[in-house]
Each structure stands twice: as C-alpha cells, then as structure tokens.
Amino acid sequence: MSATSHPPEVARLVSHRRCVERIRRAWPAFLERRRQRLAEQERYGGGHQSGAYAPSARRCSGDRPSAG
C-alpha cells in the first residue's frame, strides 16, 4: 500500500516519524561538531556563543551537562 492510498493524517504521521528519526540519527554528530567549534572559539578567541546555546538556555535532552 502506498502512502497516497492512506488518509492524509497517516501520511503526515509517517513523514513526521521519518523526520524525527533522521534528526535523532544526526544529533550525536551535531553535538560533536558543536563541541569542536566551541573549543576552537575558546582557544582562538572567536565569536561569542549564540543565545540558543547559552548555558542558561533551555537544553535539549541530548545536550545535558555532565554530572560532576
């Protein structure tokens, strides 16, 4: 059965699920690249951290500070 034979609500759910799965797969690599960029900025005095990633900003579940 193709997606076009499903009701529109089901097709949107399938699309949403695929999108979420893609984001979840890419998240660890994103965090690693972000960590590297922030380390370089700190080392070389680069630009400031954007408000979206400021320590006081609400964090996503995959971006929790380490305990300790």
C-alpha positions as CSV (number, residue, x, y, z in Angstrom):
1,M,0.0,0.0,0.0
2,S,1.5,3.4,-1.0
3,A,1.4,6.5,1.2
4,T,-1.0,8.1,-1.3
5,S,-3.7,5.5,-0.5
6,H,-3.6,6.3,3.2
7,P,-5.6,9.1,4.7
8,P,-3.6,12.4,4.8
9,E,-3.3,12.2,8.6
10,V,-1.4,8.9,8.4
11,A,0.8,10.2,5.6
12,R,1.8,13.2,7.8
13,L,2.5,10.9,10.7
14,V,4.8,8.8,8.6
15,S,6.6,11.9,7.3
16,H,6.9,13.3,10.9
17,R,8.3,10.0,12.2
18,R,10.9,9.8,9.4
19,C,11.9,13.4,10.1
20,V,12.3,12.7,13.8
21,E,14.3,9.6,13.2
22,R,16.6,11.5,10.8
23,I,17.2,14.2,13.4
24,R,17.9,11.7,16.2
25,R,20.4,9.9,14.0
26,A,22.2,13.1,13.2
27,W,22.1,14.6,16.7
28,P,25.3,12.9,18.1
29,A,27.4,14.1,15.2
30,F,25.9,17.6,15.5
31,L,26.9,17.8,19.2
32,E,30.4,16.6,18.5
33,R,30.9,19.3,15.7
34,R,29.4,21.9,18.1
35,R,31.7,20.9,20.9
36,Q,34.7,21.2,18.5
37,R,33.6,24.6,17.2
38,L,33.1,25.9,20.8
39,A,36.5,24.6,21.8
40,E,38.1,26.4,18.8
41,Q,36.3,29.6,19.6
42,E,37.5,29.4,23.2
43,R,41.1,28.6,22.1
44,Y,41.3,31.3,19.4
45,G,39.0,33.9,21.0
46,G,36.3,33.6,18.4
47,G,32.8,34.9,18.5
48,H,30.5,34.6,21.4
49,Q,28.2,31.7,21.9
50,S,24.7,32.4,20.5
51,G,21.8,32.7,22.9
52,A,20.3,29.4,21.6
53,Y,23.3,27.6,23.1
54,A,24.0,29.8,26.1
55,P,24.4,27.8,29.4
56,S,21.3,29.4,30.8
57,A,19.2,28.5,27.8
58,R,16.9,25.5,27.9
59,R,18.7,22.4,26.8
60,C,17.7,19.5,24.6
61,S,17.8,16.0,26.1
62,G,20.9,15.1,24.1
63,D,22.8,18.2,25.3
64,R,22.8,17.8,29.0
65,P,25.8,18.9,31.1
66,S,27.9,16.1,32.5
67,A,27.3,15.3,36.2
68,G,30.1,16.2,38.4
